[in-house]
Amino acid sequence: MKRVIRIALMALVALAVMIPAHAAGKVTVGDLLTQIAQVKSLSATDGATAAASLRAAGVNLPALDVKAALNEGAVAQIAGALGLNVSTSNPQAPFSQTQVDAFVSTFASELGRPLPGATQNPLWTPPPQSKGKHKGHTKSQTEPM
């Protein structure tokens, strides 16, 4: 009887250790958005603030639940909103933390770049000495180099 109790107790301890580890391994949409916002140097403490910061920066994010489990379909939608051409053959496949880290590090240079048109100033005019024919060398009669 003591042997059965020991085995049951060990099984319960092992189960108690594995359940939080499994729950901690679940990556959410908000986790990905937080990492993307951090790469773009935006304020992001959680998924909701990351989504709000990205939307304020001009990213047209799809309507996704930030607490939902992250899958390949959600990653493809978010990447499309960021201007990345990404597709998936299995949109319901779960996306792990390792995959999130690989995605963010692979596309960090593209993610850190501002969106086209987001920072372009429509009121900007070129300087008067620039006629569009030169290679950027401005020569001045009054201030020689």
PASEBA-1860 file (N, C-alpha, C; in nm, 3 decimals):
! residues 145
1> MKRVIRIA> 0.082/-0.120/0.000/0.000/0.000/0.000/0.086/0.126/0.000 ~ 0.194/0.122/0.081/0.283/0.238/0.084/0.346/0.262/-0.053 ~ 0.375/0.154/-0.121/0.435/0.165/-0.253/0.339/0.234/-0.351 ~ 0.214/0.199/-0.348/0.113/0.260/-0.435/0.098/0.408/-0.403 ~ 0.099/0.440/-0.275/0.086/0.581/-0.234/0.207/0.661/-0.282 ~ 0.327/0.602/-0.272/0.447/0.672/-0.319/0.441/0.697/-0.470 ~ 0.401/0.596/-0.544/0.393/0.611/-0.690/0.288/0.716/-0.726 ~ 0.174/0.712/-0.659/0.070/0.811/-0.686/0.117/0.951/-0.649
9> LMALVALA> 0.188/0.962/-0.537/0.240/1.091/-0.494/0.343/1.145/-0.594 ~ 0.431/1.058/-0.642/0.530/1.100/-0.742/0.462/1.143/-0.872 ~ 0.359/1.070/-0.910/0.286/1.107/-1.031/0.218/1.242/-1.015 ~ 0.160/1.268/-0.898/0.097/1.397/-0.874/0.198/1.511/-0.872 ~ 0.315/1.487/-0.813/0.420/1.590/-0.812/0.467/1.618/-0.954 ~ 0.488/1.513/-1.031/0.531/1.531/-1.171/0.424/1.606/-1.250 ~ 0.299/1.573/-1.228/0.191/1.641/-1.297/0.182/1.787/-1.255 ~ 0.202/1.813/-1.126/0.198/1.951/-1.076/0.311/2.034/-1.134
17> VMIPAHAA> 0.424/1.973/-1.161/0.537/2.045/-1.221/0.512/2.068/-1.370 ~ 0.452/1.971/-1.438/0.434/1.980/-1.583/0.321/2.074/-1.623 ~ 0.215/2.084/-1.547/0.101/2.167/-1.586/0.139/2.314/-1.596 ~ 0.204/2.375/-1.496/0.243/2.516/-1.512/0.343/2.536/-1.626 ~ 0.432/2.440/-1.647/0.528/2.452/-1.757/0.455/2.450/-1.890 ~ 0.353/2.366/-1.902/0.275/2.361/-2.025/0.195/2.489/-2.044 ~ 0.137/2.541/-1.936/0.060/2.665/-1.946/0.150/2.782/-1.977 ~ 0.272/2.782/-1.923/0.365/2.891/-1.950/0.415/2.885/-2.094
25> GKVTVGDL> 0.411/2.767/-2.158/0.457/2.753/-2.295/0.357/2.804/-2.397 ~ 0.236/2.837/-2.356/0.134/2.886/-2.448/0.165/3.031/-2.485 ~ 0.189/3.053/-2.611/0.221/3.187/-2.660/0.092/3.250/-2.712 ~ 0.069/3.376/-2.677/-0.053/3.444/-2.719/-0.022/3.545/-2.830 ~ -0.128/3.592/-2.893/-0.116/3.696/-2.995/-0.053/3.821/-2.933 ~ -0.091/3.851/-2.811/-0.036/3.968/-2.742/0.114/3.958/-2.720 ~ 0.165/3.836/-2.697/0.309/3.818/-2.680/0.384/3.856/-2.807 ~ 0.333/3.813/-2.922/0.396/3.849/-3.049/0.388/3.999/-3.073
33> LTQIAQVK> 0.271/4.058/-3.048/0.256/4.202/-3.069/0.348/4.282/-2.977 ~ 0.368/4.233/-2.854/0.458/4.301/-2.761/0.601/4.299/-2.812 ~ 0.645/4.185/-2.863/0.782/4.177/-2.916/0.799/4.265/-3.040 ~ 0.698/4.268/-3.126/0.706/4.352/-3.246/0.710/4.499/-3.206 ~ 0.627/4.538/-3.111/0.627/4.678/-3.067/0.761/4.716/-3.006 ~ 0.823/4.625/-2.933/0.954/4.653/-2.875/1.060/4.669/-2.983 ~ 1.053/4.590/-3.089/1.147/4.604/-3.200/1.129/4.739/-3.268 ~ 1.004/4.786/-3.275/0.976/4.915/-3.337/0.995/5.031/-3.239
41> SLSATDGA> 1.047/5.003/-3.120/1.073/5.103/-3.015/0.945/5.175/-2.973 ~ 0.837/5.100/-2.961/0.709/5.154/-2.914/0.685/5.104/-2.772 ~ 0.602/5.177/-2.699/0.571/5.135/-2.563/0.481/5.012/-2.566 ~ 0.523/4.909/-2.492/0.445/4.786/-2.488/0.474/4.712/-2.359 ~ 0.377/4.710/-2.270/0.391/4.633/-2.148/0.313/4.504/-2.155 ~ 0.208/4.503/-2.234/0.129/4.382/-2.255/0.071/4.385/-2.396 ~ -0.008/4.285/-2.429/-0.061/4.273/-2.564/-0.153/4.387/-2.604 ~ -0.237/4.433/-2.512/-0.332/4.539/-2.544/-0.261/4.671/-2.570
49> TAAASLRA> -0.163/4.706/-2.487/-0.090/4.832/-2.510/-0.002/4.822/-2.634 ~ 0.050/4.703/-2.662/0.130/4.685/-2.784/0.043/4.704/-2.908 ~ -0.078/4.647/-2.906/-0.169/4.663/-3.019/-0.207/4.809/-3.037 ~ -0.235/4.879/-2.927/-0.270/5.021/-2.936/-0.152/5.103/-2.987 ~ -0.031/5.072/-2.943/0.087/5.146/-2.989/0.112/5.122/-3.138 ~ 0.095/4.998/-3.181/0.115/4.968/-3.323/0.010/5.036/-3.409 ~ -0.115/5.037/-3.362/-0.221/5.106/-3.438/-0.194/5.256/-3.444 ~ -0.145/5.314/-3.334/-0.113/5.457/-3.332/0.004/5.489/-3.425
57> AGVNLPAL> 0.091/5.390/-3.447/0.205/5.410/-3.537/0.167/5.390/-3.683 ~ 0.041/5.357/-3.709/-0.006/5.345/-3.847/-0.021/5.203/-3.898 ~ -0.004/5.104/-3.812/-0.019/4.964/-3.853/-0.168/4.930/-3.848 ~ -0.220/4.879/-3.959/-0.361/4.842/-3.969/-0.377/4.696/-3.925 ~ -0.371/4.674/-3.794/-0.379/4.538/-3.740/-0.518/4.480/-3.759 ~ -0.526/4.348/-3.788/-0.657/4.284/-3.795/-0.715/4.272/-3.654 ~ -0.844/4.252/-3.647/-0.912/4.238/-3.517/-0.884/4.097/-3.463 ~ -0.785/4.088/-3.375/-0.749/3.960/-3.314/-0.756/3.973/-3.162
65> DVKAALNE> -0.792/3.865/-3.096/-0.794/3.863/-2.950/-0.650/3.848/-2.901 ~ -0.601/3.947/-2.825/-0.462/3.945/-2.781/-0.434/3.833/-2.680 ~ -0.539/3.777/-2.620/-0.521/3.669/-2.523/-0.537/3.531/-2.586 ~ -0.569/3.527/-2.715/-0.588/3.399/-2.783/-0.453/3.334/-2.809 ~ -0.455/3.202/-2.818/-0.332/3.128/-2.850/-0.286/3.166/-2.990 ~ -0.156/3.182/-3.005/-0.099/3.224/-3.132/-0.090/3.105/-3.227 ~ -0.136/3.125/-3.350/-0.122/3.022/-3.452/-0.065/3.085/-3.580 ~ -0.033/3.001/-3.677/0.031/3.049/-3.799/-0.058/3.146/-3.877
73> GAVAQIAG> -0.188/3.126/-3.873/-0.279/3.216/-3.943/-0.275/3.357/-3.886 ~ -0.272/3.368/-3.753/-0.264/3.500/-3.690/-0.130/3.567/-3.721 ~ -0.022/3.489/-3.723/0.109/3.544/-3.755/0.109/3.597/-3.898 ~ 0.049/3.523/-3.991/0.042/3.567/-4.130/-0.040/3.696/-4.143 ~ -0.150/3.707/-4.068/-0.231/3.829/-4.073/-0.155/3.948/-4.017 ~ -0.087/3.929/-3.905/-0.010/4.038/-3.844/0.105/4.079/-3.935 ~ 0.173/3.980/-3.992/0.284/4.010/-4.083/0.235/4.087/-4.205 ~ 0.119/4.050/-4.258/0.062/4.123/-4.371/0.031/4.267/-4.336
81> ALGLNVST> -0.018/4.291/-4.215/-0.047/4.427/-4.171/0.081/4.509/-4.158 ~ 0.193/4.442/-4.133/0.322/4.510/-4.119/0.394/4.526/-4.253 ~ 0.332/4.478/-4.361/0.393/4.492/-4.493/0.482/4.376/-4.533 ~ 0.476/4.267/-4.460/0.556/4.149/-4.493/0.468/4.049/-4.567 ~ 0.521/3.993/-4.674/0.447/3.896/-4.754/0.474/3.756/-4.698 ~ 0.387/3.710/-4.609/0.403/3.581/-4.542/0.277/3.500/-4.564 ~ 0.294/3.371/-4.592/0.178/3.283/-4.607/0.201/3.156/-4.527 ~ 0.094/3.080/-4.509/0.102/2.954/-4.436/0.015/2.851/-4.504
89> SNPQAPFS> 0.058/2.726/-4.495/-0.024/2.618/-4.550/-0.110/2.554/-4.441 ~ -0.081/2.587/-4.315/-0.155/2.530/-4.203/-0.186/2.642/-4.103 ~ -0.290/2.723/-4.128/-0.316/2.839/-4.042/-0.354/2.805/-3.898 ~ -0.399/2.684/-3.871/-0.439/2.648/-3.734/-0.324/2.590/-3.652 ~ -0.207/2.572/-3.714/-0.093/2.515/-3.641/-0.046/2.612/-3.534 ~ -0.020/2.563/-3.413/0.025/2.652/-3.305/0.164/2.708/-3.335 ~ 0.190/2.825/-3.280/0.317/2.895/-3.298/0.386/2.900/-3.162 ~ 0.505/2.843/-3.152/0.575/2.833/-3.023/0.658/2.959/-2.995
97> QTQVDAFV> 0.709/2.969/-2.873/0.794/3.083/-2.837/0.923/3.082/-2.918 ~ 0.975/2.965/-2.947/1.095/2.955/-3.030/1.068/3.009/-3.170 ~ 0.951/2.977/-3.225/0.914/3.028/-3.357/0.893/3.179/-3.353 ~ 0.834/3.231/-3.245/0.815/3.376/-3.232/0.950/3.446/-3.229 ~ 1.044/3.392/-3.151/1.177/3.451/-3.143/1.247/3.448/-3.278 ~ 1.233/3.337/-3.350/1.294/3.326/-3.483/1.229/3.424/-3.580 ~ 1.097/3.437/-3.575/1.026/3.529/-3.663/1.071/3.673/-3.638 ~ 1.074/3.713/-3.512/1.110/3.851/-3.478/1.255/3.879/-3.514
105> STFASELG> 1.346/3.785/-3.487/1.487/3.810/-3.519/1.510/3.808/-3.670 ~ 1.437/3.725/-3.743/1.453/3.720/-3.888/1.405/3.848/-3.954 ~ 1.292/3.900/-3.909/1.234/4.018/-3.972/1.258/4.146/-3.892 ~ 1.355/4.146/-3.802/1.379/4.264/-3.717/1.412/4.388/-3.799 ~ 1.490/4.373/-3.905/1.525/4.491/-3.984/1.403/4.546/-4.057 ~ 1.315/4.458/-4.105/1.193/4.505/-4.171/1.092/4.559/-4.071 ~ 1.086/4.499/-3.953/0.991/4.543/-3.851/1.031/4.677/-3.791 ~ 1.160/4.702/-3.780/1.207/4.827/-3.722/1.193/4.946/-3.815
113> RPLPGATQ> 1.179/4.919/-3.943/1.164/5.025/-4.041/1.025/5.086/-4.032 ~ 1.013/5.220/-4.049/0.879/5.280/-4.048/0.799/5.235/-4.169 ~ 0.669/5.235/-4.155/0.582/5.197/-4.265/0.591/5.298/-4.378 ~ 0.579/5.253/-4.503/0.582/5.348/-4.613/0.467/5.448/-4.601 ~ 0.499/5.573/-4.613/0.397/5.677/-4.605/0.368/5.724/-4.464 ~ 0.416/5.652/-4.364/0.385/5.690/-4.226/0.465/5.811/-4.182 ~ 0.588/5.825/-4.233/0.671/5.936/-4.189/0.697/6.036/-4.301 ~ 0.643/6.011/-4.417/0.667/6.104/-4.527/0.585/6.230/-4.506
121> NPLWTPPP> 0.649/6.343/-4.516/0.583/6.471/-4.494/0.536/6.525/-4.629 ~ 0.405/6.537/-4.652/0.357/6.586/-4.781/0.387/6.735/-4.801 ~ 0.420/6.807/-4.695/0.448/6.949/-4.707/0.596/6.978/-4.733 ~ 0.679/6.874/-4.737/0.822/6.892/-4.755/0.852/6.933/-4.899 ~ 0.935/7.031/-4.913/0.981/7.072/-5.046/1.133/7.067/-5.046 ~ 1.192/7.033/-5.159/1.337/7.025/-5.163/1.399/7.164/-5.148 ~ 1.524/7.170/-5.104/1.590/7.300/-5.091/1.599/7.370/-5.227 ~ 1.602/7.504/-5.228/1.600/7.577/-5.355/1.722/7.552/-5.443
129> QSKGKHKG> 1.840/7.520/-5.386/1.956/7.498/-5.470/1.951/7.362/-5.539 ~ 1.861/7.276/-5.498/1.851/7.143/-5.557/1.759/7.149/-5.677 ~ 1.813/7.111/-5.793/1.734/7.111/-5.916/1.708/6.970/-5.965 ~ 1.754/6.872/-5.891/1.728/6.735/-5.928/1.824/6.680/-6.032 ~ 1.921/6.761/-6.077/2.013/6.716/-6.180/2.149/6.678/-6.123 ~ 2.177/6.722/-6.003/2.308/6.700/-5.945/2.306/6.577/-5.855 ~ 2.424/6.535/-5.818/2.436/6.418/-5.732/2.447/6.457/-5.586 ~ 2.392/6.570/-5.550/2.393/6.611/-5.411/2.509/6.701/-5.374
137> HTKSQTEP> 2.595/6.734/-5.470/2.707/6.823/-5.441/2.660/6.967/-5.456 ~ 2.658/7.037/-5.347/2.620/7.178/-5.354/2.745/7.262/-5.358 ~ 2.759/7.339/-5.463/2.875/7.426/-5.477/2.829/7.569/-5.453 ~ 2.903/7.637/-5.373/2.869/7.774/-5.340/2.981/7.866/-5.385 ~ 2.945/7.979/-5.446/3.044/8.076/-5.489/3.101/8.151/-5.370 ~ 3.020/8.166/-5.265/3.065/8.244/-5.150/3.138/8.160/-5.046 ~ 3.111/8.030/-5.042/3.175/7.943/-4.943/3.240/7.824/-5.013 ~ 3.363/7.842/-5.064/3.428/7.728/-5.131/3.465/7.620/-5.029
145> M> 3.477/7.500/-5.078/3.508/7.388/-4.988/3.652/7.387/-4.953
END
